[in-house]
Amino acid sequence: MNEEDLNKLRELEESLWIAETRFDRGYMDRILAPDFFEFGRSGRIYMREDTLSAPPQKINAVLPLKDFKVHMISDGVVLVTYTGEVVSGNLLTSNRSSLWLKTPGGWQLRFHQGTPVTQ
């Protein structure tokens, strides 16, 4: 994994926590793989269209992402893990993992999972 890819993956992952990019349908359409799905922090399963059509809202995420790591799965496939923190009255913490695929058009998000962490 080269430094350019590491930086790009961090940028992409953090963009999911910034309202201006997270709710930009054109941007999200480019980075979500056609078969993207997510196991949300709530336990709900979100499909690609659920994510693309989510109404805009403010996201009070703590950036940079804590404990950000990239794990090589195979050539062009990586698992990104980190601790997500969102301030919503109190601090909501979750373990996060994302499966990213390197395509000719750039990195695409194939799967994401958020698991709540109890303090």
N, C-alpha and C positions, 0 to 999 in steps of 0.2 A: 504494500500500500504506500503510495507516494504522498508527499506533503500536500500537493495540490488536491488530491482526492479527499484526504483527511479534512482539509479546510472546507472543501465544497460540501461534504457530508454534514459538518457542523453547521454551516450556513443554512443548508436545506432543512435540517432538523429544527434549528432555532426559528426558521421562517414559519414553521407550523404553530409557533407560540406568539406570533406577532399578527394582530388583527388585520393590518393592511395587506399582508400576503395570504394569511389563512383564509380570508373571505374574498379573495380575488379569484373568481371562478376560472379565468383563463390561466392564471399561474398554477392553481391546483390541478387543473385538467392536464397540464404538461407534466407535473411531477408524480401524480398518482398513476400507478400501473393500471391497465384496463381491468384487471381482476383484483384490485385492491380491496382489502377489508380490514376491520379493526375490532379488537375486543376492548371496549372502552373501560375506563376506570369504574364505571357504574355496573359493569358486567354485561351491558348491552352490546350486541353485535351491530356494527355499522358497515354498510356496503358503500361502494364508491359514490353512488348517487346521493346517499345520505350525507356524506361528507361534502360533496360539491354543492348541495342545496341548503346547507346549514345557514340559518340567518346570522348576519354579522352581530358580534357582541364584543364587549371589551374583555381582554385577556390580561390578567395581572400576573403574568409568569415572571419568575425570577430568572434573569439571564445574566451571564452565560449559564448554560445548563450544567448542573452539578454532576461530577463523576462521569463525564462524557468519555465513552470508550468505543472504539471500532474493532470488531472481531471479524477476521477474514474467515468466511465459510468455504468459499471456493473462488476460482477466478471470476471476478465480476459480481460476486454476491457477498454482502457483508451484513453483519448484525450490529446495530448500534444500540448501546445501552446507556442509560443515565438515570439520575433522580430528577423527576419533575417537581417543581414547587410553584404553587399558585397561591396568591394572597386573596382570600375571599372571606373577609371578616377575621378568619384565622388562617394559619398556614396549612394548606392541603398538600400532602406529599405523596408521591407515587413512584414506583419503579416503572421505568419505561423501556420498551424494546421495539426496534424497527428493523425490518428486513428490507434492504435496498439492493436493487439490481442495476448494474451498469449496462446501459443500452447505447446503441450508436447515437441517439439523441441526448444522452446524458443519464444521470442517476434517476431512477424511478422508485417510489415507495410501493412495495408490494403488500406489506403487512405491518400493523402496529398494535401494541398492547400496552395498556396502563393498568397497573395493579396497586391498589391503595396500600399505603404504609401507615400503620397506627403508631402514634407517638407514645 
